[in-house]
């Protein structure tokens, strides 16, 4: 983000290590992390430390790192819903100034290495300002003024400055361009033309012109800022006949026939396209789509592509909104920008260069992955960029910033082969820059010829007491080899120990696998026996059920037969008893008293015998019924 020699900077891993050291000295105590009580009465048994809600952790403390990590984790988690993200952020309950932590975390990520598109940061900050208008705007204003005041001291690079101005322009457009513009009057009137503060103001106004109507921006800005507002956005008129043909959707042949009778046909067509599409972005898309086949026929050489760039720049010289339809090769664009005496200290020129390089990378990846073609599309573009950009005498570090962005796509040989002869001092700074950003692997790719070339370029400007870039690279390689040998020895020892453990584990594994195999075989045999027994049991169960049914039927039949016999005998006994009683009553009339008593006695004996017989029959019937129930 910045690379000033006066400002102390540390690697992120080193910074985290130092924070952990301080954290250890504090006995791993953090005011930010939530402490779970051992019991609901803990607050009654021990004194709780009280912290001020407006306090903010020190810069070197671990609490600050933890708090910012909490904020950014919430931003990541609620990426798809910015409103819920704002609510979750403001619900963070820690003994610190959460509002400042939220705003500071968002700005740090925006300026250093953004994880999302700028629109997400703009939306979050706008929602925070609208939801909490008395709190958040003050913190945003403090951080904005701090960054603005330190831009030149930090040497804020091009990409961070561009992102910062993009956010500020979008933010202002959401709040009616309300800002204390008069505070910047002194900066605008200063003679420092290369001031990053002045560049930031210019970029912001330029982007406001792309977002809003010119009259609205002009009315909101004070007079001293009107120097950044162009007086006219278009400088030429198109051919009315040709514009009418584009509006009426005339065929390609009709337009070509008309152009064949015109002088400077390409110029007329380009001006007519821009004139027809100058009303809005949609109109310009329609105009290009309709005239694209005709343009491809007219643009056949690099000179034709350069002519298109010249005509476009002349027409829209005061409007820097960009659009591309692959009509112009990025390499031709590089040659045109650096050979046409363009104002290279203007940020919009470098936006064009950045867009061209980005499209070249995408095109190269597409051709290699989708088409299976090995191409040097990007190499040609980056070679032209390196060759031209380092030959210019520029005070700002735009080329360095762009190289930092695309360093992973640039091989050392391309960089060395395209350096001009008088690049010595600049290249020393470039080498130091790559060393500062830990590009050791990148430098180690340099072969001996490249190193000799570097030494020839840099030896005349290198102090005698200092190491040349070649010596620095060689020294790094020697140190790397020594360290590498130590690491290899340690890894071999660890590998040997691990191999022994692995062998032992494998042996134990094989033993257990054998035991498991035997157990599985026994289980299989038991399963077979179980299946056989289950089949036999099923067969015996069927037989038992069949015999049971037969026995039940026979016993029921016998029971019914016995019941019938019993009833029949009971009936006979009743008839016999009745007959005896009747005969006895008839004979009593003719017998004397002694005979009558004898007969009565015999009758009683007969009744007793009859009762015994009935009792025996009932017992027999009862036993038969019990036997049937038992069966």
C-alpha positions in Angstrom: 0.0 0.0 0.0 2.9 2.4 0.8 6.6 2.1 0.9 8.1 5.1 2.6 11.5 4.7 4.1 10.7 7.0 7.0 7.7 4.9 8.2 8.4 1.6 10.0 6.8 -1.3 8.3 6.7 -5.0 9.2 5.8 -8.2 7.6 2.3 -9.4 8.6 3.7 -12.6 10.1 6.4 -10.7 12.0 3.7 -8.3 13.3 1.6 -11.2 14.5 4.6 -12.8 16.2 5.4 -9.6 18.1 1.8 -9.2 19.1 1.8 -12.8 20.5 5.0 -12.0 22.5 3.2 -9.0 24.1 0.2 -11.2 24.6 2.4 -13.8 26.4 3.9 -11.1 28.6 0.3 -10.2 29.7 -0.2 -13.8 30.7 -2.6 -14.4 27.8 -5.2 -12.1 29.2 -7.5 -10.3 26.8 -10.1 -7.7 27.5 -11.8 -8.4 24.3 -12.4 -12.2 24.5 -15.5 -13.2 26.4 -14.8 -15.0 29.7 -17.4 -17.7 30.7 -18.2 -17.6 34.4 -17.7 -20.8 36.4 -21.0 -20.2 38.2 -23.9 -17.8 38.2 -22.5 -16.2 41.4 -19.0 -15.5 40.2 -19.6 -11.8 40.1 -20.4 -11.9 43.8 -17.3 -13.9 44.8 -14.6 -12.0 42.9 -13.9 -8.4 41.8 -14.6 -7.9 38.1 -12.4 -5.5 36.3 -14.3 -2.6 34.7 -13.3 -1.2 31.3 -14.3 2.0 29.6 -16.5 1.4 26.5 -14.8 4.3 24.7 -11.3 2.9 25.1 -9.4 1.4 22.2 -6.7 -1.2 22.3 -3.1 -0.1 21.8 -1.5 -0.5 18.4 0.8 -3.3 19.5 -1.7 -5.2 21.6 -3.3 -8.5 20.7 -6.7 -7.2 21.7 -6.7 -4.8 18.7 -5.8 -7.7 16.3 -8.6 -9.9 17.9 -11.2 -7.1 17.7 -10.4 -6.4 14.0 -10.5 -10.1 13.2 -14.0 -10.3 14.8 -15.2 -7.4 12.7 -13.8 -8.7 9.5 -15.1 -12.3 10.1 -18.6 -10.8 10.4 -18.1 -8.8 7.1 -17.1 -12.1 5.4 -20.0 -14.1 6.9 -22.7 -11.6 6.0 -21.3 -10.8 2.5 -24.6 -11.6 0.8 -26.7 -9.4 3.0 -25.2 -6.0 3.9 -28.1 -4.9 6.1 -27.8 -7.9 8.4 -24.0 -7.4 8.4 -24.5 -3.8 9.7 -26.8 -5.1 12.4 -24.4 -7.8 13.4 -21.4 -5.4 13.5 -23.2 -3.0 15.8 -24.2 -5.8 18.2 -20.6 -6.6 19.0 -20.4 -6.3 22.8 -16.8 -5.8 23.9 -15.2 -3.3 26.3 -13.8 -1.1 23.5 -14.8 1.5 21.0 -16.5 -0.9 18.5 -17.5 1.9 16.1 -13.9 2.9 15.5 -12.8 -0.7 15.1 -15.5 -1.3 12.4 -14.6 1.7 10.3 -10.8 1.2 10.7 -11.0 -2.5 9.7 -13.1 -1.7 6.6 -10.6 1.0 5.5 -7.5 -1.1 6.2 -8.9 -3.9 4.0 -10.0 -1.4 1.3 -6.6 0.3 1.0 -4.3 -2.7 1.5 -5.7 -5.9 -0.2 -9.4 -5.7 -0.8 -11.3 -9.0 -0.5 -14.4 -7.7 -2.2 -15.4 -5.2 -4.8 -15.4 -1.6 -3.9 -19.2 -1.5 -4.0 -19.4 -3.8 -0.9 -17.3 -1.4 1.1 -19.3 1.6 -0.1 -22.6 -0.1 0.8 -21.4 -1.1 4.3 -20.2 2.4 5.2 -23.3 4.1 3.7 -25.6 1.7 5.7 -23.6 2.4 8.8 -23.9 6.1 8.3 -27.6 6.0 7.6 -28.4 3.6 10.5 -26.2 5.4 13.1 -25.9 9.1 11.8 -24.6 10.4 15.2 -21.7 7.9 15.6 -20.3 6.5 12.4 -19.8 9.7 10.2 -17.5 11.1 12.9 -15.2 8.0 12.8 -15.2 7.9 9.0 -14.3 11.6 8.9 -11.4 11.1 11.3 -9.9 8.2 9.3 -10.4 10.0 6.0 -8.6 13.1 7.2 -5.8 11.0 8.6 -5.3 9.1 5.4 -5.6 12.3 3.4 -3.0 14.1 5.5 -0.5 11.2 5.4 -0.8 10.4 1.6 2.5 12.0 0.7 4.3 10.8 3.8 3.2 7.2 3.3 3.8 7.4 -0.5 0.5 5.8 -1.1 0.7 3.8 -4.3 -1.5 4.3 -7.4 -3.9 1.4 -6.8 -4.6 2.3 -3.2 -5.1 5.9 -4.2 -7.4 4.8 -7.0 -9.5 2.6 -4.7 -9.7 5.3 -2.0 -10.9 8.0 -4.5 -13.4 5.5 -6.0 -14.9 4.9 -2.6 -15.0 8.6 -1.7 -16.7 9.5 -5.0 -19.4 6.8 -4.5 -19.8 7.8 -0.9 -20.3 11.5 -1.8 -22.8 10.6 -4.5 -25.0 8.9 -1.9 -25.0 11.9 0.5 -25.7 14.8 -2.0 -21.9 15.7 -2.3 -21.9 17.2 1.2 -18.3 17.8 2.2 -16.2 20.8 3.5 -14.5 21.4 0.2 -13.1 24.8 1.3 -10.6 22.9 3.5 -8.8 21.8 0.4 -8.3 25.2 -1.2 -4.8 25.6 0.1 -3.8 22.3 -1.4 -5.2 23.1 -4.8 -3.5 26.5 -4.9 -0.1 25.0 -3.9 2.7 24.7 -6.5 3.3 21.0 -5.7 2.0 19.5 -8.9 2.9 15.9 -7.9 1.1 16.0 -4.6 -0.9 12.8 -4.0 -3.4 14.9 -2.2 -4.1 17.0 -5.3 -4.2 13.8 -7.4 -6.7 12.3 -5.0 -9.0 15.4 -5.3 -8.7 15.3 -9.1 -9.5 11.6 -9.3 -12.5 12.0 -7.0 -14.0 14.8 -9.1 -13.3 12.9 -12.3 -15.2 9.9 -10.9 -18.0 12.1 -9.7 -18.4 13.3 -13.3 -18.7 9.7 -14.4 -21.4 9.1 -11.8 -23.5 12.3 -11.9 -24.5 15.0 -14.3 -21.9 17.7 -14.8 -24.2 20.5 -13.8 -25.0 18.9 -10.5 -21.3 18.3 -9.7 -20.4 21.9 -10.7 -23.1 23.3 -8.5 -21.9 21.4 -5.4 -18.2 22.3 -5.8 -16.7 25.7 -5.0 -15.1 27.8 -7.8 -11.5 26.8 -7.1 -12.3 23.2 -7.9 -13.9 24.0 -11.3 -10.5 23.7 -12.9 -11.0 19.9 -12.8 -14.4 20.1 -14.6 -14.0 20.1 -18.4 -15.8 22.9 -20.2 -17.0 20.6 -23.0 -17.1 16.8 -23.3 -17.2 16.6 -27.1 -15.1 18.6 -29.6 -16.3 17.3 -33.0 -19.5 16.7 -34.9 -20.2 13.6 -36.9 -21.5 13.1 -40.4 -25.2 13.6 -40.1 -25.9 11.4 -43.1 -23.8 8.6 -41.6 -25.4 9.1 -38.2 -28.9 8.8 -39.8 -27.8 5.5 -41.5 -26.7 4.1 -38.1 -30.0 5.2 -36.5 -32.0 3.6 -39.4 -30.0 0.3 -39.1 -28.8 0.4 -42.7 -27.0 -2.7 -44.0 -23.3 -3.1 -44.0 -23.1 -2.9 -47.8 -25.0 0.4 -47.9 -22.8 2.0 -45.3 -19.6 0.7 -47.0 -20.9 2.1 -50.3 -21.4 5.5 -48.7 -18.0 5.5 -47.0 -16.3 4.5 -50.3 -17.3 7.9 -51.7 -16.0 9.8 -48.7 -12.5 11.1 -47.9 -11.1 9.9 -44.5 -13.8 7.3 -44.2 -12.4 5.9 -40.9 -12.4 9.3 -39.3 -16.0 10.0 -40.4 -17.2 6.6 -39.2 -15.5 6.9 -35.8 -16.7 10.5 -35.1 -20.2 9.5 -36.2 -20.3 6.5 -33.9 -19.2 8.6 -30.9 -21.6 11.3 -31.8 -24.5 8.9 -32.1 -23.6 7.1 -28.9 -22.7 10.2 -26.8 -26.1 10.5 -25.1 -25.5 7.6 -22.7 -23.6 4.4 -22.2 -26.5 2.3 -23.7 -26.4 4.4 -26.9 -22.7 4.0 -27.3 -23.0 0.2 -26.9 -25.7 0.2 -29.6 -23.6 2.3 -31.9 -20.6 0.0 -31.6 -22.6 -3.2 -32.0 -24.2 -1.9 -35.2 -20.9 -0.7 -36.7 -18.6 -3.5 -35.5 -18.5 -5.5 -38.7 -17.7 -2.3 -40.7 -15.0 -1.3 -38.3 -13.3 -4.7 -38.5 -13.2 -4.4 -42.3 -11.6 -0.9 -42.1 -9.2 -1.8 -39.3 -6.7 -4.2 -40.8 -3.2 -2.9 -39.7 -1.6 -1.5 -36.5 -1.7 1.9 -38.0 -5.4 1.7 -38.4 -5.7 0.8 -34.7 -3.6 3.8 -33.7 -5.8 6.0 -35.9 -8.8 4.8 -33.9 -7.1 5.7 -30.7 -6.2 9.1 -31.9 -9.7 9.9 -33.2 -11.3 8.6 -30.0 -8.9 10.6 -27.8 -9.6 13.7 -29.8 -13.3 13.3 -29.6 -13.5 12.4 -25.9 -10.4 14.3 -24.7 -12.3 15.6 -21.7 -14.2 12.4 -20.8 -12.1 9.6 -19.4 -14.8 6.9 -19.2 -13.4 3.8 -20.8 -14.8 1.1 -23.1 -13.1 -1.7 -25.2 -14.3 -4.0 -27.9 -11.0 -5.8 -28.7 -10.7 -3.6 -31.8 -7.3 -2.4 -30.6 -4.6 -4.8 -29.5 -3.2 -3.9 -26.1 0.4 -3.8 -27.4 -0.7 -1.2 -30.0 -2.3 0.7 -27.1 1.0 0.7 -25.2 2.9 1.9 -28.2 0.4 4.7 -28.8 0.3 5.9 -25.2 4.0 6.1 -24.8 4.8 7.5 -28.2 2.1 10.1 -28.5 3.4 12.4 -25.8 0.4 11.6 -23.6 0.2 13.2 -20.1 1.7 10.2 -18.2 1.2 11.8 -14.8 -2.5 11.6 -15.3 -4.1 8.7 -13.4 -6.7 7.9 -16.1 -3.8 7.0 -18.5 -2.6 4.3 -16.1 -6.2 3.1 -15.6 -6.2 2.4 -19.4 -2.8 0.6 -19.1 -4.0 -1.4 -16.1 -7.2 -2.5 -18.0 -5.2 -3.5 -21.0 -2.8 -5.6 -19.0 -5.7 -7.2 -17.1 -7.4 -8.1 -20.4 -4.2 -9.5 -21.7 -3.8 -11.8 -18.7 -7.4 -13.0 -19.1 -6.9 -13.5 -22.8 -3.8 -15.5 -22.3 -5.4 -17.7 -19.7 -8.4 -18.3 -22.0 -6.3 -19.2 -25.0 -4.1 -21.6 -23.0 -6.9 -23.3 -21.0 -9.9 -23.2 -23.3 -8.2 -23.4 -26.7 -5.1 -25.4 -25.6 -2.8 -22.9 -27.4 0.6 -21.9 -26.1 0.7 -18.2 -26.7 2.8 -15.2 -25.7 -0.1 -12.7 -25.9 0.6 -11.3 -22.4 4.4 -11.4 -22.8 4.2 -9.1 -25.9 2.0 -6.6 -24.0 4.0 -6.6 -20.7 7.3 -6.3 -22.7 6.0 -3.2 -24.5 4.9 -1.8 -21.2 8.3 -2.4 -19.5 10.2 -1.1 -22.5 8.3 2.2 -22.7 7.4 2.9 -19.1 11.0 2.7 -17.7 12.3 4.9 -20.5 10.2 7.8 -19.3 11.2 10.3 -16.7 8.3 10.0 -14.3 8.2 11.2 -10.7 5.2 9.1 -9.6 5.6 5.3 -9.1 2.8 4.1 -11.5 5.0 1.6 -13.4 6.3 0.1 -10.1 2.7 -0.2 -8.8 1.5 -2.0 -11.9 4.6 -4.3 -11.9 3.8 -5.2 -8.3 0.3 -6.2 -9.4 1.3 -8.4 -12.3 4.7 -9.7 -10.9 3.4 -13.3 -10.7 2.8 -13.2 -14.5 6.2 -11.7 -15.4 9.3 -13.8 -15.8 12.7 -12.3 -14.9 14.0 -12.8 -18.5 11.2 -10.6 -19.9 12.0 -7.8 -17.4 15.7 -7.9 -18.0 15.5 -8.2 -21.8 13.2 -5.1 -22.1 15.1 -2.7 -19.8 16.5 0.4 -21.6 20.3 1.0 -21.4 20.0 3.9 -19.0 17.8 2.2 -16.4 20.6 1.7 -13.8 19.3 3.7 -10.8 15.7 3.0 -11.4 16.4 -0.7 -11.7 18.3 -0.7 -8.4 15.2 0.7 -6.8 13.1 -2.0 -8.6 15.4 -4.8 -7.3 15.2 -3.4 -3.8 11.4 -3.2 -4.1 11.1 -6.8 -5.0 13.4 -7.7 -2.1 11.2 -5.7 0.2 8.1 -7.6 -0.9 9.8 -10.9 -0.4 10.0 -11.9 -4.1 13.0 -14.2 -3.5 11.6 -17.0 -5.6 11.2 -14.5 -8.4 14.8 -13.3 -8.2 16.1 -16.8 -8.0 14.8 -17.5 -11.5 17.5 -15.2 -12.9 20.1 -17.0 -14.9 23.8 -16.1 -15.1 23.4 -14.0 -18.2 20.6 -12.0 -16.6 22.7 -11.4 -13.5 25.6 -10.2 -15.6 23.3 -7.8 -17.4 22.0 -6.5 -14.1 25.5 -6.0 -12.8 26.6 -4.1 -15.9 23.5 -1.8 -15.6 23.9 -1.2 -11.9 27.6 -1.3 -11.1 28.2 2.4 -12.1 25.6 3.7 -9.6 26.2 1.2 -6.8 28.3 2.5 -3.8 31.6 0.6 -3.3 30.7 -0.3 0.2 27.3 -1.7 -0.7 26.5 -5.0 -2.3 25.4 -5.0 -5.9 22.1 -6.7 -6.7 24.0 -9.6 -8.1 26.0 -10.0 -4.9 22.8 -9.7 -2.9 21.1 -12.4 -4.9 24.2 -14.7 -4.7 24.4 -14.1 -0.9 20.7 -14.9 -0.6 21.3 -18.1 -2.6 24.2 -19.2 -0.4 22.2 -18.5 2.8 19.3 -20.3 1.3 21.4 -23.4 0.5 22.9 -23.5 4.0 19.5 -23.2 5.5 18.2 -25.7 3.1 20.8 -28.3 4.0 20.0 -27.9 7.7 16.3 -28.3 7.0 17.0 -31.3 4.8 19.1 -33.0 7.6 16.4 -32.4 10.1 13.7 -33.7 7.7 15.8 -36.8 7.0 16.1 -37.6 10.7 12.4 -37.0 11.2 11.6 -39.0 8.2 13.7 -42.0 9.5 11.9 -41.8 12.8 8.5 -41.6 11.1 9.4 -44.5 8.8 10.1 -46.7 11.8 6.8 -45.7 13.4 5.1 -46.4 10.1 6.7 -49.8 9.8 5.6 -50.7 13.3 2.1 -49.4 12.7 1.9 -51.4 9.4 3.0 -54.6 11.3 0.5 -54.0 14.0 -2.1 -53.3 11.2 -1.3 -56.6 9.4 -1.5 -58.6 12.7 -4.9 -57.0 13.5 -6.1 -57.6 10.0 -5.2 -61.4 10.3 -7.1 -61.6 13.6 -10.0 -59.7 12.1 -10.0 -62.1 9.2 -10.2 -65.2 11.5 -13.0 -63.6 13.5 -14.9 -62.9 10.3 -14.5 -66.5 9.1 -15.8 -67.8 12.5 -18.7 -65.4 12.3 -19.5 -66.7 8.8 -19.5 -70.3 10.0 -21.7 -69.4 12.9 -24.0 -67.6 10.6 -24.4 -70.7 8.4 -25.1 -72.9 11.4 -27.6 -70.4 12.7 -29.4 -70.4 9.3 -29.5 -74.3 9.4 -30.9 -74.3 12.9 -33.4 -71.7 12.0 -34.6 -73.9 9.1 -34.9 -77.0 11.3 -36.8 -75.1 14.0 -39.2 -73.8 11.4 -39.8 -77.4 10.1 -40.4 -78.7 13.7 -42.6 -75.8 14.5 -44.8 -76.6 11.5 -45.0 -80.3 12.5 -45.9 -79.4 16.1 -48.6 -77.0 15.0 -50.1 -79.8 12.7 -50.1 -82.4 15.5 -51.6 -79.9 17.9 -54.4 -79.1 15.6 -55.2 -82.9 15.2 -55.2 -83.4 19.0 -57.4 -80.5 19.6 -59.9 -81.8 17.0 -59.9 -85.3 18.6 -60.3 -84.0 22.1 -63.2 -81.8 21.1 -64.8 -84.8 19.4 -64.4 -87.0 22.5 -65.7 -84.2 24.8 -68.8 -83.8 22.7 -69.4 -87.5 22.8 -69.0 -87.7 26.6 -71.3 -84.8 27.1 -73.9 -86.6 25.0 -73.6 -89.9 26.9 -73.7 -88.1 30.2 -76.9 -86.3 29.3 -78.4 -89.6 28.1 -77.6 -91.4 31.3 -78.8 -88.5 33.4 -82.1 -88.7 31.6 -82.4 -92.5 32.2 -81.6 -92.1 35.9 -84.2 -89.4 36.2 -86.8 -91.6 34.6 -85.8 -94.6 36.7 -86.0 -92.6 39.9 -89.3 -91.2 39.0 -90.7 -94.7 38.3 -89.4 -96.0 41.6 -90.9 -93.1 43.5 -94.2 -93.7 41.8 -94.2 -97.4 42.5 -93.2 -96.8 46.1 -96.0 -94.3 46.6 -98.5 -96.9 45.1 -97.3 -99.7 47.2 -97.3 -97.8 50.5 -101.0 -97.8 50.5 -101.1 -101.7 50.9 -98.1 -102.1 53.2 -98.0 -101.9 57.0 -96.0 -99.4 58.8 -92.9 -101.6 59.3 -92.9 -102.4 55.7 -93.3 -98.7 54.9 -90.3 -97.8 57.0 -88.3 -100.5 55.3 -89.2 -99.2 51.9 -88.4 -95.6 52.9 -85.1 -96.7 54.2 -84.4 -98.5 50.9 -85.5 -95.5 49.0 -83.1 -93.3 50.9 -80.3 -95.8 50.3 -81.2 -95.7 46.6 -81.1 -91.9 46.6 -77.7 -92.0 48.3 -76.4 -94.4 45.7 -77.8 -92.2 43.0 -76.0 -89.2 44.4 -72.7 -91.1 44.5 -73.2 -92.2 40.9 -74.0 -88.6 39.9 -71.0 -87.4 41.8 -68.7 -89.9 40.0 -70.1 -89.0 36.6 -69.5 -85.3 37.3 -65.9 -85.9 38.5 -65.2 -88.0 35.4 -66.6 -85.2 33.2 -64.5 -82.6 35.0 -61.3 -84.6 34.6 -62.0 -85.2 30.9 -62.5 -81.4 30.4 -59.2 -80.7 32.2 -57.3 -83.2 30.1 -58.7 -81.6 27.0 -57.6 -78.1 28.2 -54.1 -79.4 29.0 -53.7 -80.9 25.6 
